[in-house]
Amino acid sequence: AAAAAAAAAAAMDDNEKVSTLKCMGFNESQALQALRMCNGNMDLAVDRLISGLIPSTGTIGTSSTSTSTSTGTGTGEGQSTDKKRKAVKQLGKKAASKKKN
């Protein structure tokens, strides 16, 4: 009975994680794939999703958006990615706090 309760709690936690990622704009397939790749670690899953390692088709591979190159100093793209990561993490924290209330 304890194992069944633990499995149910884990499934609920995974559902909440998928819901949070969907609130961030990712589809369910992307969310599930990212969470599986990262053993349920939300921070790593968000990083994978933002970096484009998990395309919207749900397959792992290179997408045209993840292979773009920039010219110039090379700092602009990294700063933009950092800002996106921070915004997505803040959104995730807000969604998690709303569920607690």
C-alpha positions in Angstrom: 0.0 0.0 0.0 2.9 2.4 0.8 4.4 1.7 -2.7 1.1 2.5 -4.4 0.8 5.7 -2.4 4.3 6.8 -3.3 3.7 6.0 -7.0 0.5 8.1 -6.9 2.3 11.0 -5.3 5.1 10.8 -7.9 2.5 10.8 -10.7 0.8 13.8 -9.3 4.1 15.6 -9.0 4.9 14.8 -12.6 1.4 16.0 -13.7 2.1 19.3 -11.9 5.5 19.6 -13.5 3.9 19.0 -17.0 1.2 21.6 -16.2 3.8 24.1 -15.2 5.8 23.6 -18.4 2.6 23.9 -20.4 1.8 27.2 -18.7 5.3 28.3 -19.9 4.2 27.7 -23.5 5.6 24.2 -24.2 3.4 21.4 -25.4 2.7 18.3 -23.4 5.0 16.1 -25.6 7.9 18.5 -25.1 7.3 18.7 -21.4 7.1 14.9 -20.9 10.2 14.4 -23.1 12.2 17.0 -21.2 11.2 15.7 -17.8 12.2 12.1 -18.8 15.5 13.3 -20.2 16.2 15.2 -16.9 14.9 12.6 -14.5 12.1 14.9 -13.4 14.5 17.9 -12.6 12.5 21.0 -13.6 15.4 23.3 -13.9 17.3 21.0 -16.3 14.1 20.4 -18.2 13.5 24.1 -18.7 17.1 24.6 -19.8 16.7 21.8 -22.3 13.4 23.2 -23.6 14.7 26.8 -23.9 17.9 25.8 -25.6 15.9 24.1 -28.4 17.2 20.6 -27.7 13.6 19.4 -27.6 11.8 20.6 -30.7 8.0 21.0 -30.8 7.7 17.8 -32.9 8.6 15.8 -29.9 11.7 14.2 -31.4 15.3 14.8 -30.3 17.6 16.2 -32.9 18.8 19.3 -34.4 16.3 21.9 -35.3 16.8 24.8 -37.6 16.4 27.2 -34.7 19.0 25.6 -32.5 21.7 25.8 -35.2 21.6 29.5 -35.8 24.8 31.5 -35.6 25.3 35.1 -34.7 27.8 37.6 -36.0 29.5 40.4 -34.0 30.6 40.0 -30.4 28.5 36.9 -29.7 27.2 38.2 -26.4 23.8 39.3 -27.5 22.4 35.9 -28.1 23.6 34.6 -24.7 22.2 37.5 -22.9 18.8 37.0 -24.5 18.9 33.3 -23.6 19.7 34.1 -20.0 16.8 36.6 -19.8 14.4 33.9 -21.2 15.6 31.3 -18.7 15.1 33.8 -15.8 11.6 34.7 -17.1 10.6 31.1 -17.5 11.9 30.1 -14.1 10.0 33.1 -12.5 6.9 32.0 -14.3 7.3 28.5 -13.0 7.7 29.7 -9.5 4.6 31.9 -9.8 2.6 28.9 -11.1 3.9 26.7 -8.3 3.0 29.3 -5.6 -0.5 29.7 -7.1 -1.1 25.9 -6.8 -0.1 26.0 -3.2 -2.6 28.8 -2.4 
